[in-house]
Amino acid sequence: MGKFVRKPFRVAGLGEGLRMKKAVDLSLRHARDEITGVDIDKTEYSKYLKKKGLKEKPRNLDVRGRTDAISYLKAQRPESLDHVYAHFLLQHLSFAKRQELLQGAFNALRKGGRFLTVEEMHYSGQLQAELKSQGFEVFAKRLTPEQVFELGTDNAQMNARAYWDRQQLLDQIGQMPRRQKEAFFRERGLRTVEDLKKIDVVEVREFIKARIMEREGENPSPEARKAIDNILAGVSERYSERPFVAIIAKKSRK
Ligand SMILES: C[S@@+](CC[C@H](N)C(=O)[O-])C[C@H]1O[C@@H](n2cnc3c(N)ncnc32)[C@H](O)[C@@H]1O
């Protein structure tokens, strides 16, 4: 009896980043599957390959630099992809573009296929709602910085390090001799580490709001306004022990 050989999986990584690290790693680890890395910017994936001691692009890796993820998805045959992931990409898109991308992913995925995204925790509720409204079944798992670091992409590791740097600073303040600590807080008009965290959350919220408003333009739609409020409401999660989230969205088999 002939051995059962499954069809290669078609996987797309959207907003892969300069080195396309995850797509390269996946193509090496899963030689029988077809992996495509997409980014709107240029790519220097060959530098990452070289670092790994490889001279040639794996045959199962398709690299699409200077390619918009939405156009890429629209160009795919319906139900032709098995898996799509987009780590730390969705937070860079306007509300309208995000809907286009998620709809494109839903159409391009086969039944039973999955869309996976890892983001900072404050995007969790809003992104889950947006994925559900496109027809996905959605599950979410909160992640520690250690788990996000393990993911291995450049931004995952940068975000995990930023968290550890913040924690280290708080630890250093905590360990200061009493007088030094009092002087530290007095100079800043504060009393406790909690006050310091609150101020940071307010500043970060303002920063994120400004970035979002730049993308949304003068007159965001009512849905976009609601999305902005939802996202900003969760910024204090940056000090929780699980400040990131993995959202797994499945296209039902039915
Ligand atoms: C924060 S980085 C994340 C990179 C990578 N996923 C990681 O985790 O390290 C976001 C990436 O999305 C890309 N990007 C932004 N808008 C895009 C779009 N419409 N289509 C494809 N890529 C896009 C940017 O060029 C950037 O490389």
The ligand as a Tripos MOL2 file, in Angstrom:
@<TRIPOS>MOLECULE
LIG
   27    29     1     0     0
SMALL
NO_CHARGES

@<TRIPOS>ATOM
      1 C1          6.7220   46.0530   14.0810 C.3       1 LIG1
      2 S1          7.3120   45.3420   12.6210 S.3       1 LIG1
      3 C2          7.1370   43.6180   12.9600 C.3       1 LIG1
      4 C3          8.1330   42.8060   12.1910 C.3       1 LIG1
      5 C4          8.1240   41.3050   12.5180 C.3       1 LIG1
      6 N1          6.8160   40.7030   12.3510 N.3       1 LIG1
      7 C5          8.6280   41.0600   13.9300 C.2       1 LIG1
      8 O1          7.8400   40.5670   14.7550 O.co2     1 LIG1
      9 O2          9.7980   41.3680   14.1580 O.co2     1 LIG1
     10 C6          6.0130   45.6400   11.4910 C.3       1 LIG1
     11 C7          6.3860   45.2930   10.0480 C.3       1 LIG1
     12 O3          5.2320   45.3890    9.2370 O.3       1 LIG1
     13 C8          5.5850   45.9530    7.9950 C.3       1 LIG1
     14 N2          4.3530   46.5070    7.4120 N.ar      1 LIG1
     15 C9          3.6720   47.6140    7.7770 C.ar      1 LIG1
     16 N3          2.5750   47.7760    6.9930 N.ar      1 LIG1
     17 C10         2.5600   46.7250    6.1440 C.ar      1 LIG1
     18 C11         1.6900   46.3240    5.0870 C.ar      1 LIG1
     19 N4          0.5980   47.0310    4.7690 N.pl3     1 LIG1
     20 N5          1.9940   45.1980    4.4070 N.ar      1 LIG1
     21 C12         3.0850   44.4600    4.7130 C.ar      1 LIG1
     22 N6          3.9490   44.8050    5.6880 N.ar      1 LIG1
     23 C13         3.6930   45.9170    6.3930 C.ar      1 LIG1
     24 C14         6.6570   46.9750    8.3370 C.3       1 LIG1
     25 O4          7.4460   47.2860    7.2150 O.3       1 LIG1
     26 C15         7.4210   46.2240    9.4470 C.3       1 LIG1
     27 O5          8.4790   45.4690    8.9060 O.3       1 LIG1
@<TRIPOS>BOND
     1     1     2 1
     2     2     3 1
     3     2    10 1
     4     3     4 1
     5     4     5 1
     6     5     6 1
     7     5     7 1
     8     7     8 2
     9     7     9 1
    10    10    11 1
    11    11    12 1
    12    11    26 1
    13    12    13 1
    14    13    14 1
    15    13    24 1
    16    14    15 ar
    17    14    23 ar
    18    15    16 ar
    19    16    17 ar
    20    17    18 ar
    21    17    23 ar
    22    18    19 1
    23    18    20 ar
    24    20    21 ar
    25    21    22 ar
    26    22    23 ar
    27    24    25 1
    28    24    26 1
    29    26    27 1
@<TRIPOS>SUBSTRUCTURE
     1 LIG1         1 GROUP 0 **** ****
